Amino acid sequence: MALPPSSSASSLSAASAQPTPLHLHLTSRAPGRLPLLPFSRAALPRPLRARIPRTNLPAAPGTPLHRALPPPPSASASSSSSSSSSSSIAGGGFGSDEADDGHNHHGGDGGGGGEGGGDDGGHNDHGGEGGGDESPGDARGEALFVLAQLGRKLDTLPSDLAAAIESGRIGGDIVSRFSELEANGFIKWLLQFEGFRERLLADELFLTKLGIECGIGLVAKTAAELQKRGDNFFKEIEVVISDVVMAIVADVMLVYLPAPTIGLKPPLARNASAIAKFFSSCPDNAFQIALAGRSFTLVQRLGAFVRNAVKLLAVGTTASFVGTSVTNTVLKAKAAVNKDLEDEVVEIPVVQTSVAYGVYMSISSNLRYQLLAGVIEQRILEPLLHNQKLLLSAMSFIVRTGNTFLGSLLWIDYARWIGVQKSHDHEEA
């Protein structure tokens, strides 16, 4: 359809009257790419960061933890501004690299802080529990690992030993020793009894020392009886046997009670008396080395001496009472049969001698045997001769023989001093 002539003319005249606009044509580039710069990116300044090194764990328990402080605001601001300027100049690729680097650095610090917090927390628990010694968790894990290496389960062990492992009171070395001791049938039978189990696990030569003491006591007591009775030794063999048996019983208790042990006894009930709780926390030997990370105070070690003194007082009094009573009974019976022996029979004061012997064992014997087992053997001889069991047994035999000889001399002097025995010089005077 053709336009009217009047309209076309007016439109053309109006277009010719307006100025022609200026158009700039720029070459289009791919989005996201910048033109090459006349310098390398390595010449750009790096963003400023304040890196504070992580502090080490505290060396001593109870030391407050010092965590790394955040960077100061000025450093953060400068870092942000530098990163922004670099991003605006270099473009998205370079800016994203720096952002990733900053993010990783921050995340690494955060991860390190989390790990450090775990380590610090473990360190505090470790120090608080053991005072720098092996923590219960470590001891339990070590014991269970050794148990798994041996192919055994926890329920195959005695109940007190299993409870001690669960509570972290013993480590893998005790578990290994228990397995080694079970290889001997007789020792395996003894391990069924709590008292022997605690002592055998603390000292693998406990039975050797017990045998040495009994052998020394048997020889020494028999020699003393032979010297005292002379030609009447075999005539009074019943009395001799009675005296020797009582002496061996006393020797066994003198070795058994002061021997070092490991703590397998469960804690006492809450309603137990304060005295019972105190003596339960004391070691069996006042001088023994604390095992499995335990520690004993001076009061607890004194409590060990007092507790053994009470036990040895009862043991010594009872053994002497039985021995002297049997001796007097046999001597009176022989005097009644043979009238010629009435003048030769000297009755022994039963009560006075028994109490005196009990007191002597509770003080002199108690102190000497605790020093022998806890200091001379456990702290001196065993560290020096740990890998030479035969030599260690020989040295133990020597020191125990000397201790028995010293005890015999002290008993004679003590008995004469309190009047239960009289010397020949006094009788002649």
VOGU-3710 file (C-alpha; in Angstrom, 3 decimals, decimal comma):
1> malppsssas> 0,000/0,000/0,000  1,530/3,326/-1,081  1,929/6,199/1,460  0,539/9,587/0,779  3,072/11,972/-0,768  2,594/14,580/1,927  3,662/12,165/4,736  6,835/11,005/2,990  8,017/14,458/2,307  7,608/15,623/5,889
11> slsaasaqpt> 9,476/12,585/7,255  12,449/13,090/4,981  12,710/16,748/5,812  12,650/15,984/9,557  15,385/13,321/9,249  17,621/15,687/7,318  17,204/18,334/9,980  18,635/16,080/12,888  22,466/15,491/13,258  23,825/12,074/12,476
21> plhlhltsra> 24,921/10,138/15,730  28,519/8,770/16,087  28,814/4,991/16,498  31,940/3,208/17,932  32,431/-0,400/16,986  34,587/-2,475/19,509  35,816/-5,900/18,760  33,999/-8,369/21,019  36,069/-10,872/23,093  35,141/-14,061/24,847
31> pgrlpllpfs> 33,527/-13,375/28,220  35,631/-14,043/31,305  39,005/-13,387/29,625  41,123/-10,293/30,069  43,694/-8,881/27,702  47,287/-9,822/28,316  49,073/-7,465/30,652  52,534/-6,165/29,848  53,940/-7,642/33,096  53,835/-11,032/34,771
41> raalprplra> 51,565/-11,930/37,642  54,578/-12,790/39,820  55,403/-9,080/39,940  52,142/-8,311/41,743  52,483/-7,792/45,504  51,384/-10,714/47,662  48,588/-10,105/50,173  49,820/-9,332/53,658  49,174/-12,100/56,176  50,033/-12,378/59,846
51> riprtnlpaa> 50,953/-15,994/60,562  51,460/-16,860/64,222  53,050/-20,316/64,838  51,162/-22,834/66,962  52,482/-23,221/70,454  53,800/-26,559/71,738  51,934/-28,583/74,317  52,723/-27,647/77,927  55,566/-29,671/79,419  54,145/-29,889/82,917
61> pgtplhralp> 50,600/-30,875/83,933  48,444/-27,963/85,004  50,238/-25,451/82,695  47,617/-23,278/80,960  47,314/-23,761/77,243  48,318/-20,846/74,989  46,419/-20,877/71,717  47,445/-18,855/68,680  45,826/-15,385/68,659  43,904/-14,205/65,555
71> pppsasasss> 45,746/-11,763/63,282  45,360/-8,077/64,183  42,592/-6,116/62,443  45,098/-4,045/60,486  46,667/-7,148/58,969  43,264/-8,574/58,121  42,162/-5,341/56,530  45,332/-5,000/54,520  45,073/-8,615/53,472  41,482/-8,143/52,348
81> ssssssssia> 42,258/-4,932/50,480  45,301/-6,429/48,793  43,319/-9,472/47,773  40,508/-7,281/46,422  42,869/-5,067/44,488  44,656/-8,073/43,054  41,336/-9,562/42,065  40,202/-6,408/40,346  43,489/-6,024/38,478  44,287/-9,586/37,583
91> gggfgsdead> 40,843/-10,934/37,046  38,861/-13,880/38,310  41,516/-16,572/37,807  44,245/-15,003/39,962  41,811/-13,794/42,581  40,293/-17,249/42,985  43,742/-18,771/43,493  44,499/-16,367/46,319  41,097/-16,885/47,829  41,598/-20,615/47,774
101> dghnhhggdg> 45,017/-20,232/49,368  43,600/-18,069/52,128  40,745/-20,444/52,710  43,063/-23,429/52,953  45,334/-21,610/55,338  42,431/-20,719/57,558  41,013/-24,199/57,381  44,411/-25,716/58,177  44,721/-23,568/61,263  41,265/-24,530/62,315
111> ggggegggdd> 41,968/-28,212/61,784  45,261/-27,895/63,586  43,558/-26,129/66,435  41,035/-28,912/66,677  43,754/-31,516/66,731  45,791/-29,485/69,137  42,807/-29,175/71,392  42,426/-32,933/71,413  46,078/-33,389/72,159  46,011/-30,804/74,872
121> gghndhggeg> 43,000/-32,342/76,432  44,662/-35,741/76,373  47,785/-34,245/77,862  45,852/-32,736/80,737  44,067/-35,952/81,440  47,309/-37,829/81,226  49,103/-35,518/83,585  46,215/-35,287/86,004  45,837/-39,030/86,297  49,378/-40,243/86,457
131> ggdespgdar> 51,353/-37,141/87,267  53,427/-37,653/84,160  53,322/-41,457/84,267  51,438/-43,773/81,950  47,741/-42,910/81,882  45,131/-45,589/82,666  43,863/-45,480/79,074  47,330/-46,173/77,690  47,964/-48,988/80,180  44,609/-50,595/79,361
141> gealfvlaql> 45,213/-50,392/75,614  48,698/-51,836/75,988  47,443/-54,712/78,143  44,623/-55,523/75,704  47,056/-55,393/72,786  49,417/-57,861/74,478  46,438/-60,051/75,334  45,379/-60,070/71,681  48,939/-60,921/70,635  48,798/-63,926/72,953
151> grkldtlpsd> 45,498/-65,002/71,412  43,594/-64,759/74,678  40,433/-63,007/75,768  39,888/-60,936/78,865  37,385/-63,390/80,345  40,052/-66,139/80,426  41,990/-64,256/83,128  41,217/-64,248/86,863  38,508/-61,770/87,770  40,742/-59,445/89,788
161> laaaiesgri> 43,378/-59,377/87,045  40,745/-58,640/84,388  39,290/-55,837/86,534  42,749/-54,343/86,998  43,266/-54,342/83,224  39,889/-52,697/82,611  40,651/-49,950/85,130  44,118/-49,351/83,667  46,028/-50,305/86,820  48,379/-52,749/85,091
171> ggdivsrfse> 50,059/-52,733/81,705  51,177/-55,176/79,085  54,310/-56,264/80,929  52,226/-57,766/83,742  50,038/-59,601/81,222  53,135/-61,030/79,537  54,572/-62,133/82,871  51,295/-63,834/83,800  51,374/-65,792/80,543  54,995/-66,827/81,109
181> leangfikwl> 54,332/-67,964/84,676  51,393/-70,100/83,553  53,791/-72,235/81,525  54,884/-73,899/84,788  52,212/-76,232/86,128  52,988/-75,704/89,824  53,178/-71,917/89,483  49,961/-71,974/87,445  48,295/-73,691/90,395  49,669/-71,070/92,797
191> lqfegfrerl> 48,397/-68,273/90,562  44,873/-69,318/91,491  45,401/-67,841/94,967  45,158/-64,063/95,243  48,070/-63,527/97,634  50,522/-65,583/95,603  49,241/-64,091/92,336  49,938/-60,518/93,505  53,440/-61,434/94,652  54,456/-63,628/91,719
201> ladelfltkl> 53,413/-60,965/89,209  55,411/-58,325/91,085  58,487/-60,550/91,559  59,024/-63,631/89,414  61,692/-64,849/91,874  59,325/-64,766/94,838  59,194/-68,565/95,133  62,982/-68,745/94,834  63,400/-66,296/97,688  60,805/-68,158/99,728
211> giecgiglva> 62,675/-71,418/99,203  65,992/-69,781/100,070  64,588/-68,418/103,322  63,012/-71,728/104,314  66,245/-73,589/103,515  68,324/-71,152/105,539  65,875/-71,321/108,421  65,822/-75,113/108,377  69,610/-75,422/108,428  70,171/-72,628/110,945
221> ktaaelqkrg> 67,456/-73,818/113,350  68,560/-77,456/113,157  72,181/-76,483/113,772  71,123/-74,411/116,767  69,105/-77,307/118,190  71,998/-79,705/117,682  74,439/-77,387/119,401  72,076/-76,757/122,292  70,962/-80,328/122,920  74,166/-82,148/122,049
231> dnffkeievv> 73,880/-85,880/122,733  70,161/-85,546/123,535  69,356/-84,285/120,036  67,878/-87,561/118,795  66,355/-88,353/122,167  64,425/-85,086/122,002  63,716/-85,299/118,289  59,993/-84,541/118,810  60,817/-81,198/120,411  63,374/-80,479/117,712
241> isdvvmaiva> 60,819/-81,088/114,953  58,279/-78,875/116,713  60,751/-76,010/117,046  61,940/-76,318/113,459  58,392/-76,386/112,064  57,472/-73,258/114,034  60,633/-71,546/112,826  59,814/-72,362/109,193  56,251/-71,061/109,607  57,673/-67,813/110,932
251> dvmlvylpap> 60,174/-67,619/108,061  57,448/-68,129/105,473  55,404/-65,269/106,932  58,483/-63,068/107,138  59,013/-63,516/103,402  55,338/-63,515/102,401  54,034/-60,424/104,197  56,755/-57,863/103,323  57,097/-59,031/99,700  56,322/-56,407/96,988
261> tiglkpplar> 52,964/-56,869/95,278  50,908/-55,373/92,455  47,517/-53,834/93,200  44,841/-56,306/92,127  42,461/-55,802/95,024  39,253/-53,958/94,107  38,471/-50,677/95,886  36,684/-50,958/99,206  33,005/-50,215/99,557  31,958/-46,645/100,251
271> nasaiakffs> 30,663/-47,552/103,690  34,069/-48,890/104,778  35,764/-47,136/107,663  38,427/-44,497/107,108  41,064/-46,730/108,738  40,230/-49,641/106,430  40,398/-47,382/103,373  43,750/-45,979/104,467  45,419/-49,347/105,016  43,901/-50,620/101,767
281> scpdnafqia> 45,722/-47,835/99,912  49,074/-48,706/101,518  51,620/-50,937/99,748  52,565/-54,344/101,126  56,195/-53,300/101,340  57,069/-49,860/102,675  60,045/-49,536/100,312  58,712/-51,191/97,159  58,693/-49,506/93,758  55,262/-48,221/92,797
291> lagrsftlvq> 54,023/-50,233/89,802  51,621/-49,358/86,976  51,891/-45,625/87,429  50,883/-45,632/91,085  52,566/-43,534/93,751  52,659/-43,807/97,541  53,029/-41,038/100,072  55,304/-41,210/103,082  52,282/-41,743/105,345  51,119/-44,681/103,208
301> rlgafvrnav> 54,562/-46,277/103,384  54,592/-45,871/107,162  51,139/-47,441/107,158  52,587/-50,467/105,344  55,117/-50,937/108,145  52,432/-50,634/110,846  50,062/-53,047/109,087  52,765/-55,705/108,677  53,870/-55,139/112,256  50,392/-56,015/113,516
311> kllavgttas> 50,262/-59,148/111,347  53,737/-60,311/112,374  52,923/-59,664/116,029  50,015/-62,089/115,741  52,014/-64,612/113,692  55,065/-64,516/115,966  53,058/-64,757/119,160  50,980/-67,656/117,855  53,959/-69,591/116,452  55,991/-69,145/119,620
321> fvgtsvtntv> 53,039/-70,049/121,838  52,444/-73,291/119,947  56,142/-74,153/119,807  56,928/-73,465/123,474  53,750/-75,196/124,647  54,553/-78,347/122,678  58,160/-78,246/123,896  57,168/-77,943/127,555  54,592/-80,692/127,217  57,077/-83,124/125,658
331> lkakaavnkd> 59,763/-82,329/128,251  57,358/-82,857/131,133  56,184/-86,134/129,653  59,739/-87,414/129,355  60,559/-86,274/132,897  57,537/-88,130/134,189  58,722/-91,326/132,515  62,403/-90,909/133,382  62,886/-89,561/136,895  66,557/-88,917/136,236
341> ledevveipv> 65,623/-86,101/133,837  63,556/-84,095/136,352  66,500/-81,942/137,393  67,569/-81,324/133,813  64,169/-80,143/132,581  63,923/-76,349/132,488  60,405/-75,134/131,807  60,142/-72,307/129,283  57,831/-69,380/130,181  55,205/-69,787/127,479
351> vqtsvaygvy> 53,283/-66,498/127,614  56,281/-64,239/128,200  58,347/-65,909/125,481  55,470/-65,872/122,986  54,688/-62,184/123,473  58,377/-61,297/123,400  58,891/-63,201/120,152  55,830/-61,555/118,598  57,101/-58,085/119,492  60,536/-58,965/118,158
361> msissnlryq> 59,107/-60,106/114,820  56,842/-57,057/114,488  59,725/-54,593/114,959  63,149/-56,070/114,203  62,189/-58,787/111,713  59,589/-56,573/110,043  62,039/-53,743/109,406  64,906/-56,004/108,300  62,833/-58,048/105,859  61,142/-54,994/104,354
371> llagvieqri> 64,520/-53,376/103,778  65,824/-56,630/102,332  62,946/-57,136/99,884  62,159/-53,534/98,969  65,590/-51,901/98,900  68,422/-54,445/98,618  66,689/-56,876/96,253  64,140/-54,829/94,293  65,988/-51,523/94,008  69,651/-52,641/93,962
381> lepllhnqkl> 70,184/-56,277/92,978  67,388/-56,757/90,441  68,214/-53,688/88,282  71,880/-54,715/88,218  71,355/-58,455/87,621  68,042/-58,444/85,786  69,289/-60,627/82,929  71,363/-62,946/85,150  68,814/-64,895/87,163  71,284/-67,425/88,522
391> llsamsfivr> 73,627/-64,766/89,852  70,661/-62,831/91,220  69,489/-65,913/93,128  73,001/-66,461/94,502  73,227/-62,872/95,722  69,777/-63,160/97,275  70,900/-66,325/99,080  73,943/-64,517/100,493  72,098/-61,467/101,778  69,275/-63,557/103,246
401> tgntflgsll> 71,752/-65,812/105,016  73,394/-62,768/106,537  70,024/-61,395/107,547  69,063/-64,660/109,281  72,348/-64,757/111,159  71,925/-61,151/112,241  68,376/-61,858/113,362  69,508/-64,783/115,509  72,068/-62,602/117,279  69,563/-59,821/117,858
411> widyarwigv> 66,956/-62,256/119,222  69,388/-63,694/121,785  70,370/-60,225/122,999  66,730/-59,107/123,105  65,528/-62,243/124,947  68,258/-61,903/127,561  67,573/-58,190/127,928  63,878/-58,679/128,751  64,592/-61,752/130,954  62,932/-64,615/129,058
421> qkshdheea> 66,344/-66,239/128,633  69,382/-66,305/130,943  72,997/-66,511/129,958  75,323/-69,144/131,503  77,531/-66,379/132,877  74,593/-64,981/134,804  73,679/-68,401/136,153  77,267/-69,045/137,320  77,430/-65,623/139,027
//
